[in-house]
Amino acid sequence: MTSKLLKLAAALAFLGIAGVAWATSYNLACDWKSVFIRGPGVPQRVGYVTELAGLGLPALARDLTVAMPYKSTTALSYQPVTPAKGEVRAVGILESFSWAGGVGDPICLSMYVSQDNATFLRTARPSKSTSIQKLGFWVGKYEEETKQWFEQAHPAAPAILNAQLNAHGAVDTRLHIADVGTKISPNNDVSLYQVYLEIVPAPNMVQQVMMAQSRTSKVVLDWGLKMGK
């Protein structure tokens, strides 16, 4: 009888029952080209990497000046994003943001950067340093029901995250930089380079990330763990 109860408890735990809480996963696809070329129809989700420094390199340049479509009766709460005349400067333009929502889960960013920043990132040596001292990002979404934008994802406390590159040994590091650029449009000669980056929390540190499903449904979630004294 005891053995059967143990098996049942294990099964219930696996299914998320009996008091086991499962984190919400976030997979946010962004229309990265829309910040360069505004099209008709309902505005799509957009995102920016506002700051990136680490992996043994100085901070990457905020060398992309692009449209910032955010318009709302609510002022931006994420201070590192500083729009001016409907534009914002960024290190990279997000294609996607994903996070399983757990304190130890990696945050995965796919973004497009300039040729200069792509070339600079290729000089990183993750085998020597996986530390990322500064990472800032912001994702915004247009809510069609209210005709308002809202902030959907960004670091909450601190505003700039301290993290590490997700690496499984010296060879399997989760930093990938495209060799060939992608044109913004067929009629535009400007090309950007896709960068995929996975980060995990810095050791012995609890930081917070704001996530939202709508203008009125927001949560601030812990990211990272701090060991006891």
N, C-alpha and C positions, 0 to 999 in steps of 0.2 A: 504493500500500500504506500509506504514511504517513497519508494522508487517511482511509482506512478505520479504522486503529487509533485515530486521534484521535476519530472519530465513536463508536467502540465505548467508548472511555474515558469520553466525555461521557455516553453512555447508562447505563453502569454507575454513574457518579457520581450521576446523576439517580435511579437506583433504590436508592441507598444501599449499593451494593456497592463493593469496592475500597477499603475502609478508611474510607469516609465514614459518620460516626455521625449518626443522626437523633435528635432529642430526643423524649421521650415527651410526648404531650399529656395534659393533665388537664382534665376537664370534670366538675365536682362539683355536682350539683343538691342543694339543701338543702330540707328540709321546714320552712319558716320559721314556719308557723302552729303547729307542734307545740310550740314553746317557750311558747306562750300557752295552748293547749288540748291536753292530753295525751290521746291516743286509745289504743285497744287495739291489740294486735299488736306486731310487731317494731319497736323504736325506729328511727327514720330519721335520716339524716345531718342535722346541724345546724351552723350557723356564725354567727359574730358579727364585726362590725367594732368593735374595741375602742377605736380612736382615729382621728381624722381632723382634720387641721389643714392649711390652705394655701389657695391660690387667692386670696390677699389677705385671708383671713378668719381670725379666731381659731379655736381648737379648738371643734369641735362638742360639745355637751353629751352626756354619757352618761346620757340621760334615759329609757332603757328598762330596766326591771328585769324579767327573764324567767327561765324555768326553765333550769337547766343540768343536763341528764340524765347527763352524764359520770360514770360510776362504774367504777373500775378498780383493780386491785391496783397499778398504776403511777401515781405522782403526776403531775400536770400538769407538763410541762416548759416550757410557754409562760407565763412569769410575769405578763405583763399581764392574763391572765385570772385573776380572783380570786373564785372562787365562795364564797358565804356562805349557809348554810342551803338549799342546793340551788338557789340563784339567782345570777345574774350581771348586772351593769350593762353596757350596751352603747350605742354610738352608733347602730348599725343591726343588723338581723337579715338574714343572708345568704339570698338565694334561689338564688344560683349563684356559683360561682367557676370561672374558666377561665383556662388558661395553656398555651401551646404548648410550654413547657419550655425555650425558648432564652434565651440571655443578653440578647438585645435584644427579645424578644417582650413584648407588653403583657400585663399582668394585668388581667382583666376581672371586675368585681364588680357583681352585681345585688343590691340590698338594699332593705329597707324601713326607713324612718325616721319619726320623729314629725313632726307638722305643724309644730312649731316649727323643727326642724332642716331640714325641706324649705323652709320660708319663708326661713330663713337662707342656705341654699345658693343660692337663686335670686338673692341679692344678689352672688354671686361674679362677677367680671369676668375670665374666662379670657384675654380679648384683652390684658389688662394683666399678668397673672401666671398662669403654668401650674404654678408650683412647689407641690409638696405636701410640707411639712416633716415631717409625721408621719402614718403610716398603719400601723395594727395590725389584724390579722385572725386568726381561728382557726376551723378546721373540724374537727369530730369525727365519727367514724362508729362505729356499733355492729357488732361482729363476731359474727354469730350462732353460728358454730362454737364460739367460746370463751366466748360470753356476756359479752364484755368490750368496753368502749369503747376506742378509740385515737385519738390525734391524727393527723389526715390532712393538714393544711396549716397552716402559720403561718410568719412570718418567723423565721429562725434567728440571723442575725448581720448587723446588729443586730436587736434584738427589735422595733423600730419602724422601718419603711422610710422612706427619703427618696426621693421620686419626682417625676415630672412628669405632668401631665394629657396624655393622648394627643391631640394637636391637629394637624390638617392645614390650616393657615391659620387666619385669625382667625374664620372662620365655622364650619368643621367641627371643633368640639371635642367630645370624647367624654364629655360630662357631660349627662345627661338626667334631668329631674325631672318626675314625673307631676303633672299639674294636678289630678287627682281622686284622692282617697284610696281605699284598698281596706279593706273591713271585715275584721276578724279572723275573724268568723263572722256568720251571718245574725242571730243573737240578741245580738250584741254591737255597741254603737254606736261603739266605738273604731275609728278608721281610721288606717292608716299609708300613707305615700307611697313609691312605688317610685322608687329612684334607680339609674341605671346609670352606672358610672364605669370608664373605661379608663385605666390608668396605665402609664408607661414608665419605665425606670431614670433616675435623676438622672445628669447628665453626669459622666464621669470618676470613677465610683465602682462598686465591686463589693460587692454585698450577697448574702446567702444566704437561700434559702427551703427549709424542710423539707417534703418531700412523702412520703406513705406510701400503699402499696397494702393493707397489713395491719398487724397489731401487730408482725410480725417483719420486714417488708420496708419499709425507710425509706431515703431518700436526702436529702442536703443539696446543693442545686444553686445554682450561681452565677447572679446576676441583675445585669446591668450589665457595663460594660467600663471599664478604667482605661488611659489612654494612657500610653505610655512617656515617660520623662523626656527 
